[in-house]
Amino acid sequence: MGAGHSVWTTQSITRVEQNMTAEAIVELRALVGSLGEKWQANWWGSDFFSLTAGAFLSPIFTRSVFLAQYNGVTAAAAKVHDEVIGVGRTIHLFRLPFELEQSCQEVANDKAFVARVQAHLGDRQQALNRLAELATPAQTASPGPSLLGLVGDDITADLARAAGVYVAAFQQQVQSFPYLKEAA
């Protein structure tokens, strides 16, 4: 894995590649975020993707319920990840460079994309199966922070490895928080 930071900051990738990366991030965040919520694995105290949350949020966010759910669960998960991993020179699924965060917000507003993601969020096993499809399998997940290595040039591989840790963690019922370190 290279020590470059270019792909994670989107400066060296095309707009299409950036959009595909943002789609992968948004889908992973929705899946992991939902699976980690209070009503499921109880890693963070939110219920944004619970069965009743949509009914509560829809009168307030009439055209952007998913975006509200996505932003809410991202904030809840980021807080827990930051508390466990720490902040500064680290990157994890819920705390990324600004350019990627902007792209993710755009993608989370795409109705066709949102419909595809929501199809996997209705039930725990469906979400876990979809997460496993996006993952590089991990043998086990250890509780607490899980260092995957240095930030590399292949964001797709980094995201797939993180997804693998989450799959193993949810299956083994341990809280594991994968992250990457920035090169010194």
The 8 nearest C-alpha neighbors of each residue, nearest first, counted from 0:
[[1, 151, 2, 152, 149, 150, 153, 148],
 [2, 0, 151, 3, 152, 150, 149, 153],
 [1, 3, 151, 182, 150, 149, 4, 0],
 [4, 2, 1, 5, 151, 152, 150, 182],
 [3, 5, 7, 6, 150, 8, 151, 2],
 [6, 4, 8, 7, 3, 10, 11, 9],
 [7, 5, 9, 8, 152, 4, 11, 154],
 [6, 8, 5, 9, 4, 154, 96, 99],
 [7, 9, 5, 6, 10, 98, 96, 4],
 [10, 8, 6, 7, 12, 11, 5, 17],
 [11, 9, 8, 5, 12, 6, 7, 13],
 [10, 12, 9, 5, 6, 13, 8, 7],
 [13, 11, 9, 10, 16, 17, 6, 14],
 [12, 14, 16, 15, 17, 11, 9, 10],
 [13, 15, 17, 16, 18, 12, 19, 9],
 [16, 14, 18, 17, 13, 19, 12, 20],
 [17, 15, 19, 13, 18, 14, 12, 20],
 [16, 18, 14, 20, 15, 19, 13, 21],
 [17, 19, 21, 15, 20, 16, 14, 22],
 [20, 18, 22, 16, 21, 17, 15, 23],
 [21, 19, 17, 23, 18, 22, 16, 24],
 [20, 22, 103, 18, 24, 23, 19, 102],
 [23, 21, 19, 25, 20, 24, 26, 18],
 [24, 22, 20, 26, 21, 25, 27, 19],
 [23, 25, 21, 27, 22, 26, 28, 20],
 [26, 24, 28, 22, 27, 23, 103, 21],
 [25, 27, 29, 23, 28, 24, 22, 116],
 [28, 26, 24, 30, 29, 25, 31, 23],
 [27, 29, 25, 31, 32, 26, 30, 24],
 [28, 30, 32, 26, 27, 31, 33, 25],
 [31, 29, 27, 33, 32, 28, 126, 34],
 [32, 30, 34, 28, 33, 29, 27, 35],
 [33, 31, 29, 35, 28, 30, 34, 72],
 [32, 34, 30, 36, 35, 31, 48, 29],
 [35, 33, 31, 32, 39, 36, 40, 30],
 [36, 34, 40, 42, 32, 33, 41, 31],
 [35, 37, 41, 33, 39, 43, 45, 38],
 [36, 41, 38, 44, 39, 45, 46, 43],
 [37, 39, 36, 41, 46, 49, 40, 35],
 [38, 40, 36, 37, 41, 34, 35, 123],
 [41, 39, 35, 42, 36, 34, 37, 38],
 [37, 42, 40, 36, 43, 35, 39, 38],
 [41, 43, 35, 40, 36, 37, 174, 44],
 [44, 42, 36, 41, 45, 37, 76, 75],
 [43, 45, 37, 36, 41, 42, 46, 75],
 [44, 46, 36, 37, 43, 47, 75, 72],
 [45, 47, 49, 48, 36, 37, 38, 52],
 [48, 46, 68, 52, 49, 45, 72, 71],
 [47, 49, 46, 33, 52, 68, 50, 53],
 [50, 48, 46, 52, 51, 47, 38, 53],
 [49, 51, 52, 48, 53, 121, 54, 47],
 [50, 52, 49, 54, 53, 55, 48, 47],
 [53, 51, 55, 49, 54, 47, 50, 56],
 [54, 52, 56, 55, 51, 57, 50, 64],
 [55, 53, 52, 51, 57, 56, 58, 50],
 [54, 56, 52, 53, 57, 51, 58, 59],
 [55, 57, 53, 59, 54, 58, 60, 52],
 [56, 58, 61, 60, 59, 54, 64, 53],
 [59, 57, 61, 56, 60, 55, 54, 64],
 [58, 60, 57, 56, 61, 55, 64, 62],
 [61, 59, 57, 63, 64, 62, 58, 56],
 [60, 62, 57, 58, 59, 63, 64, 56],
 [63, 61, 60, 64, 57, 65, 66, 59],
 [62, 64, 66, 60, 65, 61, 67, 108],
 [65, 63, 67, 60, 66, 57, 56, 68],
 [64, 66, 68, 67, 63, 69, 113, 107],
 [65, 67, 69, 63, 68, 64, 107, 70],
 [68, 66, 64, 70, 65, 69, 71, 63],
 [69, 67, 65, 47, 71, 66, 70, 72],
 [68, 70, 66, 72, 67, 71, 65, 73],
 [71, 69, 73, 67, 68, 72, 66, 74],
 [72, 70, 68, 74, 73, 69, 67, 75],
 [71, 73, 75, 69, 74, 32, 70, 76],
 [72, 74, 70, 76, 71, 75, 77, 93],
 [73, 75, 77, 71, 72, 76, 70, 78],
 [76, 74, 72, 78, 73, 77, 43, 71],
 [75, 77, 73, 79, 78, 74, 72, 80],
 [78, 76, 93, 80, 74, 79, 75, 73],
 [77, 79, 81, 75, 76, 80, 74, 82],
 [78, 80, 82, 76, 81, 77, 83, 43],
 [81, 79, 77, 83, 82, 78, 84, 76],
 [82, 80, 85, 78, 84, 79, 83, 86],
 [81, 83, 79, 80, 85, 84, 78, 86],
 [82, 84, 80, 81, 85, 79, 144, 143],
 [85, 83, 81, 144, 80, 82, 86, 176],
 [84, 86, 81, 82, 83, 87, 80, 89],
 [87, 85, 81, 89, 88, 84, 82, 90],
 [86, 88, 89, 85, 90, 180, 181, 81],
 [89, 87, 181, 180, 86, 90, 182, 183],
 [90, 88, 180, 87, 179, 181, 86, 178],
 [91, 89, 179, 178, 95, 94, 180, 88],
 [90, 92, 178, 94, 93, 179, 95, 177],
 [93, 91, 94, 95, 28, 90, 24, 178],
 [92, 94, 77, 91, 73, 95, 76, 28],
 [95, 93, 91, 92, 90, 77, 96, 100],
 [94, 96, 90, 100, 97, 93, 99, 91],
 [97, 95, 99, 98, 8, 100, 7, 94],
 [96, 98, 100, 99, 101, 95, 8, 102],
 [99, 97, 101, 100, 96, 8, 102, 9],
 [98, 100, 102, 101, 97, 96, 103, 95],
 [99, 101, 97, 103, 98, 102, 95, 104],
 [102, 100, 104, 98, 99, 103, 97, 105],
 [101, 103, 99, 105, 104, 100, 21, 106],
 [102, 104, 21, 100, 106, 101, 105, 25],
 [103, 105, 107, 101, 102, 106, 100, 108],
 [104, 106, 102, 103, 108, 107, 101, 109],
 [105, 107, 103, 108, 109, 104, 22, 102],
 [106, 108, 104, 105, 109, 66, 103, 113],
 [107, 109, 106, 105, 110, 66, 104, 113],
 [110, 108, 106, 112, 107, 111, 113, 105],
 [109, 111, 113, 112, 108, 114, 107, 115],
 [112, 110, 114, 113, 109, 115, 116, 108],
 [111, 113, 115, 109, 114, 110, 116, 106],
 [112, 114, 110, 116, 115, 111, 117, 109],
 [113, 115, 117, 111, 112, 116, 110, 118],
 [116, 114, 112, 113, 118, 117, 111, 119],
 [115, 117, 113, 118, 114, 119, 26, 112],
 [116, 118, 114, 120, 119, 115, 113, 121],
 [117, 119, 116, 115, 120, 114, 121, 113],
 [120, 118, 126, 117, 125, 116, 121, 129],
 [119, 121, 117, 126, 122, 118, 30, 125],
 [122, 120, 119, 118, 123, 117, 125, 126],
 [121, 123, 125, 120, 124, 126, 119, 127],
 [122, 124, 126, 125, 127, 34, 121, 120],
 [123, 125, 127, 126, 122, 128, 129, 119],
 [124, 126, 128, 122, 119, 127, 123, 129],
 [127, 125, 119, 129, 123, 120, 124, 128],
 [126, 128, 124, 130, 129, 125, 123, 131],
 [129, 127, 131, 125, 130, 126, 124, 132],
 [130, 128, 132, 126, 131, 127, 125, 133],
 [129, 131, 127, 133, 132, 128, 126, 134],
 [130, 132, 134, 128, 129, 133, 166, 127],
 [133, 131, 129, 130, 134, 128, 135, 127],
 [134, 132, 130, 131, 159, 129, 162, 135],
 [135, 133, 159, 163, 162, 131, 132, 136],
 [134, 136, 163, 160, 159, 137, 162, 133],
 [137, 135, 163, 134, 138, 160, 131, 164],
 [138, 136, 163, 164, 139, 167, 135, 140],
 [139, 137, 136, 167, 140, 164, 163, 166],
 [140, 138, 137, 167, 141, 164, 168, 171],
 [139, 141, 168, 167, 164, 175, 142, 138],
 [140, 142, 175, 143, 139, 173, 145, 168],
 [141, 143, 175, 174, 173, 140, 144, 176],
 [142, 144, 175, 176, 174, 145, 141, 83],
 [145, 143, 176, 84, 175, 177, 83, 146],
 [144, 146, 177, 176, 178, 147, 175, 143],
 [147, 145, 178, 148, 177, 179, 144, 180],
 [146, 148, 179, 178, 145, 177, 149, 161],
 [149, 147, 179, 146, 180, 150, 178, 0],
 [150, 148, 180, 179, 181, 151, 182, 2],
 [149, 151, 181, 179, 180, 2, 4, 148],
 [152, 150, 1, 0, 2, 153, 3, 149],
 [151, 153, 6, 3, 1, 154, 4, 5],
 [154, 152, 155, 156, 151, 157, 6, 0],
 [153, 155, 157, 156, 158, 152, 7, 6],
 [156, 154, 158, 153, 157, 159, 20, 23],
 [155, 157, 159, 158, 154, 153, 160, 135],
 [156, 158, 154, 160, 155, 159, 161, 153],
 [159, 157, 161, 155, 156, 160, 154, 162],
 [160, 158, 134, 162, 156, 135, 161, 157],
 [161, 159, 163, 135, 157, 162, 158, 134],
 [160, 162, 158, 164, 163, 159, 177, 157],
 [161, 163, 134, 159, 165, 160, 164, 158],
 [164, 162, 134, 136, 137, 160, 135, 166],
 [163, 165, 161, 167, 162, 166, 137, 140],
 [164, 166, 168, 162, 163, 167, 169, 161],
 [167, 165, 163, 169, 168, 164, 131, 170],
 [166, 168, 170, 164, 140, 165, 169, 139],
 [169, 167, 165, 173, 140, 171, 166, 170],
 [168, 170, 172, 166, 171, 167, 165, 173],
 [169, 171, 167, 168, 172, 166, 173, 165],
 [172, 170, 168, 169, 173, 167, 140, 139],
 [173, 171, 169, 170, 168, 174, 40, 167],
 [174, 172, 168, 142, 171, 175, 169, 141],
 [173, 175, 142, 168, 143, 176, 172, 42],
 [176, 174, 142, 143, 168, 144, 141, 173],
 [175, 177, 144, 145, 143, 80, 178, 174],
 [178, 176, 145, 161, 146, 144, 147, 175],
 [177, 179, 91, 146, 90, 147, 145, 176],
 [180, 178, 90, 149, 148, 150, 147, 89],
 [181, 179, 89, 149, 150, 88, 148, 90],
 [180, 182, 88, 150, 149, 89, 183, 179],
 [183, 181, 2, 149, 180, 150, 3, 88],
 [182, 181, 88, 180, 2, 149, 150, 3]]
